[in-house]
Amino acid sequence: MVFKEGITMQGQTNRKIIKGKLQRTLRNRPTEAEHRLWQYLRGRQVAGCKFRRQHPFGDYILDFACLERKIAVELDGSQHADDVHYDTERSRFLESAGFKVLRFWNNDVFDNIEGVIEVILDSLIPRTAAPSPPNPPLEGEG
């Protein structure tokens, strides 16, 4: 599948990101909220799913990504309150590529990490419909 400007799932990384080593810089200098959430997501601790941190995709670097379930987890600090348009476009692009985007404020990670993990877990585990109750036997049967 091809996305904006010829970006595909296989070769999704923007050359500007690779050349500038932006991914490595962000990974080596995480915010406090990113560091805290990573302690919960690393090592397949949540539903046995592998998460990557600072994963490049298209023109963006995702804070956390579970590629097997196509979940992107983004942490937003106060700087994101001023740039809602950018975040909306970013989410729209990721959703068009099949990702489910989960956004949390940094203070949610600090004040309610269990709730954040629960939302992530709910997104990872596919919901199955409850089996419908059996139909009563027709008259004269059973």
Buried (B, 14 or more C-beta within 10 A) or exposed (E): EEBEEEBEEEEBBBEEBEEEEBBEEBBEEBBEBBEBBBEBBBEEEBEEBBBBBBBBBBBBBBBBBBBEBBBBBBBBEEEBEEEEEEBEEBBEBBEEBEBBBBBBBBEBBEEBBEEBBEBBEEBBEEEEEEEEEEEEEEEEEE
